Amino acid sequence: MMDSVSSSSATVADKSVKRMQICRAEYRVIGRFVEQLRPTRQCMKTLQTQFPHLPPSTLLSIFSQEYQKRMKRSMARHHAPDVIKEYYQRYRSEAKTRPAAPLLLELANQVDLSPALLARLIVECFLEERQASVGASRHVLNNMLREPYLIPDLLLAKHVEQCTVNDCCYGPLVDCIKHAIGLEHEDLLRDKLRETHLSFLDENQLRAKGYDKTPDIILEVPIAVDGHIVHWIESKASFGDDHSHHTYLNEQFWSYCNSLTQVPVPAVKLAVIGCCRSLGSKYGFPSKVANLTRAQNWNIA
């Protein structure tokens, strides 16, 4: 069995923060509302005005996940060769007459494509034009997106940077933020385990032992959460909706059971931004955790 347990958004010890668990019906209402939004900073103000009872971290995570689903549904259309060529020609034409305008941001809004994803397509076309002098390799492309000043065309570099800074769902800046939040919550989890005097191995220790696919935490002595024996813990710095939960199950969690044959299936998933109540999740970290000798009270964040 795999339980899904929600805890708080990013926090430091002893600070009270909002924790969120919503029903499936409310999640659908939010999902329908975000269909009209674009991944800009202004969209977060709109969401907070519409759903003031929800924490900003929860709203951002829900919007990001729903927007990524939207992008996946339309990816084939945007990546058609003739469409990419049209986007590039439109940008080049506008750049000649309105160089000071945020051209890529405007184009992304017009065609309903993530600014960071559009910037990637445009830079790729730019490199293909210059292929004789600058190889259009993935390495070169990724470096230019991370560091736009590497793009020889200074105007294009400015427009790419605008896309990176203003896109709240895609791009190298978002990737760095997500990675940092994930590491922060893993640190919080390890601190809480140490405070509760539970013996465990973390991901780095497991990899040092030769495991390639590992959960965040394996408990050396199993614990009981609401009557279920738990052997390992996985922390996710995102909102736990039905789609993401089943995706993680199929693409990640079941593989742990195959690669760590000595570790039984039962586990706890921590959706640290919040989760749908329909997943059978608990509100916050487990309030009662029992090890082999005594009950432990957990109070994370």
BAMAR-251697 format. One record per residue (C-alpha): x, y, z; residue in three letters. Coordinates in steps of 0.05 Angstrom, whole numbers. Example, Ala and Ser with C-alpha at 12.3 -4.5 7.8 and 13.67 -1.06 7.14 Angstrom:
<nodes>
<node east="246" north="-90" up="156" res="ALA"/>
<node east="273" north="-21" up="143" res="SER"/>
</nodes>
This chain:
<nodes>
<node east="0" north="0" up="0" res="MET"/>
<node east="23" north="72" up="-12" res="MET"/>
<node east="-7" north="129" up="28" res="ASP"/>
<node east="0" north="201" up="6" res="SER"/>
<node east="12" north="251" up="61" res="VAL"/>
<node east="12" north="326" up="51" res="SER"/>
<node east="54" north="375" up="90" res="SER"/>
<node east="69" north="449" up="88" res="SER"/>
<node east="101" north="493" up="35" res="SER"/>
<node east="172" north="518" up="43" res="ALA"/>
<node east="186" north="539" up="114" res="THR"/>
<node east="238" north="541" up="168" res="VAL"/>
<node east="233" north="507" up="236" res="ALA"/>
<node east="183" north="535" up="286" res="ASP"/>
<node east="149" north="580" up="235" res="LYS"/>
<node east="74" north="569" up="225" res="SER"/>
<node east="53" north="564" up="152" res="VAL"/>
<node east="-10" north="547" up="115" res="LYS"/>
<node east="-20" north="475" up="94" res="ARG"/>
<node east="-71" north="457" up="43" res="MET"/>
<node east="-114" north="398" up="25" res="GLN"/>
<node east="-172" north="410" up="-23" res="ILE"/>
<node east="-227" north="367" up="-52" res="CYS"/>
<node east="-228" north="343" up="-124" res="ARG"/>
<node east="-286" north="388" up="-142" res="ALA"/>
<node east="-249" north="451" up="-120" res="GLU"/>
<node east="-187" north="428" up="-158" res="TYR"/>
<node east="-229" north="422" up="-221" res="ARG"/>
<node east="-255" north="493" up="-210" res="VAL"/>
<node east="-184" north="519" up="-205" res="ILE"/>
<node east="-164" north="478" up="-265" res="GLY"/>
<node east="-219" north="509" up="-308" res="ARG"/>
<node east="-201" north="579" up="-285" res="PHE"/>
<node east="-127" north="573" up="-302" res="VAL"/>
<node east="-143" north="552" up="-373" res="GLU"/>
<node east="-150" north="626" up="-390" res="GLN"/>
<node east="-84" north="647" up="-358" res="LEU"/>
<node east="-14" north="653" up="-385" res="ARG"/>
<node east="50" north="637" up="-345" res="PRO"/>
<node east="66" north="708" up="-325" res="THR"/>
<node east="77" north="741" up="-258" res="ARG"/>
<node east="10" north="777" up="-266" res="GLN"/>
<node east="-26" north="710" up="-269" res="CYS"/>
<node east="-7" north="696" up="-196" res="MET"/>
<node east="-40" north="761" up="-174" res="LYS"/>
<node east="-102" north="740" up="-212" res="THR"/>
<node east="-102" north="672" up="-178" res="LEU"/>
<node east="-93" north="701" up="-109" res="GLN"/>
<node east="-151" north="749" up="-120" res="THR"/>
<node east="-196" north="693" up="-145" res="GLN"/>
<node east="-176" north="642" up="-91" res="PHE"/>
<node east="-153" north="683" up="-31" res="PRO"/>
<node east="-161" north="624" up="18" res="HIS"/>
<node east="-106" north="584" up="-16" res="LEU"/>
<node east="-31" north="596" up="-3" res="PRO"/>
<node east="8" north="626" up="-62" res="PRO"/>
<node east="54" north="564" up="-64" res="SER"/>
<node east="-7" north="519" up="-73" res="THR"/>
<node east="-36" north="562" up="-128" res="LEU"/>
<node east="30" north="567" up="-165" res="LEU"/>
<node east="40" north="491" up="-162" res="SER"/>
<node east="-30" north="477" up="-187" res="ILE"/>
<node east="-24" north="528" up="-243" res="PHE"/>
<node east="44" north="502" up="-263" res="SER"/>
<node east="20" north="430" up="-267" res="GLN"/>
<node east="-44" north="448" up="-305" res="GLU"/>
<node east="-5" north="493" up="-353" res="TYR"/>
<node east="46" north="439" up="-367" res="GLN"/>
<node east="-11" north="391" up="-385" res="LYS"/>
<node east="-38" north="444" up="-433" res="ARG"/>
<node east="30" north="452" up="-465" res="MET"/>
<node east="38" north="377" up="-475" res="LYS"/>
<node east="-29" north="374" up="-510" res="ARG"/>
<node east="-9" north="428" up="-559" res="SER"/>
<node east="65" north="411" up="-567" res="MET"/>
<node east="58" north="375" up="-634" res="ALA"/>
<node east="23" north="435" up="-665" res="ARG"/>
<node east="76" north="484" up="-642" res="HIS"/>
<node east="133" north="439" up="-664" res="HIS"/>
<node east="110" north="429" up="-736" res="ALA"/>
<node east="168" north="454" up="-781" res="PRO"/>
<node east="125" north="503" up="-819" res="ASP"/>
<node east="97" north="532" up="-754" res="VAL"/>
<node east="167" north="541" up="-724" res="ILE"/>
<node east="189" north="575" up="-788" res="LYS"/>
<node east="129" north="622" up="-784" res="GLU"/>
<node east="144" north="640" up="-712" res="TYR"/>
<node east="216" north="656" up="-729" res="TYR"/>
<node east="198" north="698" up="-790" res="GLN"/>
<node east="146" north="736" up="-749" res="ARG"/>
<node east="198" north="751" up="-696" res="TYR"/>
<node east="251" north="774" up="-746" res="ARG"/>
<node east="201" north="819" up="-781" res="SER"/>
<node east="177" north="851" up="-717" res="GLU"/>
<node east="249" north="859" up="-691" res="ALA"/>
<node east="264" north="905" up="-750" res="LYS"/>
<node east="207" north="953" up="-736" res="THR"/>
<node east="197" north="947" up="-660" res="ARG"/>
<node east="263" north="926" up="-629" res="PRO"/>
<node east="247" north="956" up="-561" res="ALA"/>
<node east="182" north="918" up="-552" res="ALA"/>
<node east="179" north="851" up="-514" res="PRO"/>
<node east="169" north="814" up="-579" res="LEU"/>
<node east="177" north="742" up="-557" res="LEU"/>
<node east="131" north="753" up="-497" res="LEU"/>
<node east="78" north="782" up="-542" res="GLU"/>
<node east="85" north="726" up="-593" res="LEU"/>
<node east="81" north="673" up="-539" res="ALA"/>
<node east="17" north="704" up="-513" res="ASN"/>
<node east="-13" north="707" up="-583" res="GLN"/>
<node east="1" north="634" up="-600" res="VAL"/>
<node east="-11" north="607" up="-528" res="ASP"/>
<node east="58" north="579" up="-519" res="LEU"/>
<node east="104" north="583" up="-458" res="SER"/>
<node east="152" north="642" up="-468" res="PRO"/>
<node east="212" north="599" up="-448" res="ALA"/>
<node east="191" north="544" up="-497" res="LEU"/>
<node east="182" north="595" up="-552" res="LEU"/>
<node east="250" north="625" up="-537" res="ALA"/>
<node east="280" north="556" up="-545" res="ARG"/>
<node east="249" north="547" up="-614" res="LEU"/>
<node east="272" north="617" up="-636" res="ILE"/>
<node east="343" north="607" up="-612" res="VAL"/>
<node east="345" north="539" up="-646" res="GLU"/>
<node east="324" north="571" up="-712" res="CYS"/>
<node east="376" north="625" up="-702" res="PHE"/>
<node east="431" north="573" up="-691" res="LEU"/>
<node east="409" north="534" up="-753" res="GLU"/>
<node east="419" north="598" up="-794" res="GLU"/>
<node east="489" north="604" up="-766" res="ARG"/>
<node east="505" north="530" up="-768" res="GLN"/>
<node east="568" north="541" up="-808" res="ALA"/>
<node east="600" north="581" up="-751" res="SER"/>
<node east="560" north="559" up="-690" res="VAL"/>
<node east="539" north="487" up="-685" res="GLY"/>
<node east="466" north="479" up="-666" res="ALA"/>
<node east="480" north="426" up="-615" res="SER"/>
<node east="437" north="414" up="-553" res="ARG"/>
<node east="496" north="435" up="-510" res="HIS"/>
<node east="504" north="502" up="-545" res="VAL"/>
<node east="429" north="514" up="-545" res="LEU"/>
<node east="421" north="499" up="-470" res="ASN"/>
<node east="480" north="544" up="-452" res="ASN"/>
<node east="451" north="602" up="-491" res="MET"/>
<node east="384" north="594" up="-457" res="LEU"/>
<node east="417" north="592" up="-388" res="ARG"/>
<node east="463" north="649" up="-405" res="GLU"/>
<node east="430" north="693" up="-458" res="PRO"/>
<node east="491" north="738" up="-463" res="TYR"/>
<node east="524" north="681" up="-501" res="LEU"/>
<node east="476" north="693" up="-560" res="ILE"/>
<node east="514" north="733" up="-613" res="PRO"/>
<node east="452" north="773" up="-631" res="ASP"/>
<node east="445" north="822" up="-572" res="LEU"/>
<node east="372" north="839" up="-588" res="LEU"/>
<node east="352" north="766" up="-589" res="LEU"/>
<node east="392" north="756" up="-525" res="ALA"/>
<node east="351" north="811" up="-491" res="LYS"/>
<node east="285" north="781" up="-514" res="HIS"/>
<node east="305" north="711" up="-492" res="VAL"/>
<node east="323" north="738" up="-423" res="GLU"/>
<node east="255" north="770" up="-418" res="GLN"/>
<node east="223" north="703" up="-432" res="CYS"/>
<node east="265" north="668" up="-379" res="THR"/>
<node east="250" north="720" up="-325" res="VAL"/>
<node east="176" north="725" up="-339" res="ASN"/>
<node east="158" north="651" up="-348" res="ASP"/>
<node east="136" north="620" up="-282" res="CYS"/>
<node east="128" north="549" up="-308" res="CYS"/>
<node east="186" north="534" up="-356" res="TYR"/>
<node east="258" north="553" up="-367" res="GLY"/>
<node east="326" north="549" up="-333" res="PRO"/>
<node east="307" north="598" up="-277" res="LEU"/>
<node east="245" north="558" up="-259" res="VAL"/>
<node east="286" north="494" up="-260" res="ASP"/>
<node east="336" north="524" up="-211" res="CYS"/>
<node east="281" north="547" up="-164" res="ILE"/>
<node east="246" north="480" up="-165" res="LYS"/>
<node east="311" north="444" up="-151" res="HIS"/>
<node east="327" north="490" up="-92" res="ALA"/>
<node east="258" north="481" up="-62" res="ILE"/>
<node east="264" north="405" up="-69" res="GLY"/>
<node east="331" north="405" up="-33" res="LEU"/>
<node east="304" north="449" up="22" res="GLU"/>
<node east="246" north="402" up="36" res="HIS"/>
<node east="292" north="342" up="36" res="GLU"/>
<node east="335" north="377" up="89" res="ASP"/>
<node east="272" north="391" up="130" res="LEU"/>
<node east="252" north="318" up="125" res="LEU"/>
<node east="321" north="294" up="148" res="ARG"/>
<node east="321" north="344" up="206" res="ASP"/>
<node east="252" north="319" up="228" res="LYS"/>
<node east="274" north="247" up="224" res="LEU"/>
<node east="335" north="262" up="267" res="ARG"/>
<node east="293" north="300" up="318" res="GLU"/>
<node east="247" north="240" up="323" res="THR"/>
<node east="307" north="193" up="332" res="HIS"/>
<node east="291" north="150" up="272" res="LEU"/>
<node east="348" north="113" up="237" res="SER"/>
<node east="349" north="123" up="162" res="PHE"/>
<node east="391" north="125" up="98" res="LEU"/>
<node east="382" north="184" up="51" res="ASP"/>
<node east="388" north="186" up="-25" res="GLU"/>
<node east="463" north="203" up="-25" res="ASN"/>
<node east="480" north="147" up="23" res="GLN"/>
<node east="440" north="97" up="-19" res="LEU"/>
<node east="475" north="119" up="-84" res="ARG"/>
<node east="542" north="110" up="-49" res="ALA"/>
<node east="521" north="38" up="-38" res="LYS"/>
<node east="510" north="29" up="-112" res="GLY"/>
<node east="435" north="39" up="-120" res="TYR"/>
<node east="415" north="79" up="-182" res="ASP"/>
<node east="340" north="89" up="-166" res="LYS"/>
<node east="326" north="108" up="-95" res="THR"/>
<node east="272" north="143" up="-54" res="PRO"/>
<node east="291" north="203" up="-13" res="ASP"/>
<node east="292" north="163" up="52" res="ILE"/>
<node east="296" north="90" up="70" res="ILE"/>
<node east="280" north="76" up="143" res="LEU"/>
<node east="328" north="26" up="174" res="GLU"/>
<node east="274" north="9" up="224" res="VAL"/>
<node east="203" north="12" up="195" res="PRO"/>
<node east="150" north="56" up="227" res="ILE"/>
<node east="74" north="52" up="230" res="ALA"/>
<node east="30" north="109" up="204" res="VAL"/>
<node east="-44" north="100" up="218" res="ASP"/>
<node east="-36" north="25" up="222" res="GLY"/>
<node east="5" north="19" up="159" res="HIS"/>
<node east="78" north="-3" up="161" res="ILE"/>
<node east="123" north="47" up="125" res="VAL"/>
<node east="192" north="29" up="99" res="HIS"/>
<node east="211" north="89" up="56" res="TRP"/>
<node east="192" north="162" up="44" res="ILE"/>
<node east="190" north="204" up="-19" res="GLU"/>
<node east="184" north="280" up="-14" res="SER"/>
<node east="154" north="320" up="-72" res="LYS"/>
<node east="155" north="396" up="-72" res="ALA"/>
<node east="92" north="400" up="-113" res="SER"/>
<node east="16" north="395" up="-106" res="PHE"/>
<node east="-8" north="323" up="-105" res="GLY"/>
<node east="-65" north="317" up="-155" res="ASP"/>
<node east="-91" north="252" up="-184" res="ASP"/>
<node east="-51" north="259" up="-249" res="HIS"/>
<node east="16" north="273" up="-216" res="SER"/>
<node east="5" north="219" up="-163" res="HIS"/>
<node east="-8" north="165" up="-215" res="HIS"/>
<node east="49" north="190" up="-259" res="THR"/>
<node east="98" north="185" up="-201" res="TYR"/>
<node east="72" north="116" up="-184" res="LEU"/>
<node east="83" north="89" up="-255" res="ASN"/>
<node east="147" north="126" up="-272" res="GLU"/>
<node east="183" north="127" up="-206" res="GLN"/>
<node east="155" north="93" up="-144" res="PHE"/>
<node east="144" north="23" up="-171" res="TRP"/>
<node east="215" north="23" up="-197" res="SER"/>
<node east="240" north="31" up="-126" res="TYR"/>
<node east="207" north="-35" up="-109" res="CYS"/>
<node east="243" north="-68" up="-167" res="ASN"/>
<node east="312" north="-39" up="-154" res="SER"/>
<node east="309" north="-43" up="-78" res="LEU"/>
<node east="285" north="-115" up="-73" res="THR"/>
<node east="299" north="-119" up="1" res="GLN"/>
<node east="253" north="-59" up="14" res="VAL"/>
<node east="178" north="-76" up="14" res="PRO"/>
<node east="127" north="-33" up="-22" res="VAL"/>
<node east="93" north="5" up="35" res="PRO"/>
<node east="115" north="78" up="36" res="ALA"/>
<node east="95" north="149" up="50" res="VAL"/>
<node east="93" north="203" up="-4" res="LYS"/>
<node east="99" north="274" up="21" res="LEU"/>
<node east="65" north="325" up="-24" res="ALA"/>
<node east="95" north="386" up="10" res="VAL"/>
<node east="54" north="440" up="-26" res="ILE"/>
<node east="-13" north="405" up="-13" res="GLY"/>
<node east="-56" north="351" up="-44" res="CYS"/>
<node east="-125" north="330" up="-67" res="CYS"/>
<node east="-166" north="299" up="-12" res="ARG"/>
<node east="-190" north="246" up="-62" res="SER"/>
<node east="-121" north="213" up="-59" res="LEU"/>
<node east="-135" north="190" up="12" res="GLY"/>
<node east="-82" north="238" up="38" res="SER"/>
<node east="-73" north="263" up="108" res="LYS"/>
<node east="-73" north="337" up="126" res="TYR"/>
<node east="-2" north="354" up="145" res="GLY"/>
<node east="53" north="307" up="167" res="PHE"/>
<node east="30" north="243" up="204" res="PRO"/>
<node east="6" north="264" up="272" res="SER"/>
<node east="24" north="197" up="303" res="LYS"/>
<node east="82" north="153" up="281" res="VAL"/>
<node east="100" north="89" up="318" res="ALA"/>
<node east="167" north="55" up="316" res="ASN"/>
<node east="184" north="-12" up="347" res="LEU"/>
<node east="185" north="14" up="418" res="THR"/>
<node east="140" north="74" up="427" res="ARG"/>
<node east="93" north="123" up="393" res="ALA"/>
<node east="124" north="186" up="364" res="GLN"/>
<node east="89" north="253" up="355" res="ASN"/>
<node east="107" north="289" up="291" res="TRP"/>
<node east="97" north="363" up="281" res="ASN"/>
<node east="134" north="385" up="219" res="ILE"/>
<node east="126" north="460" up="205" res="ALA"/>
</nodes>
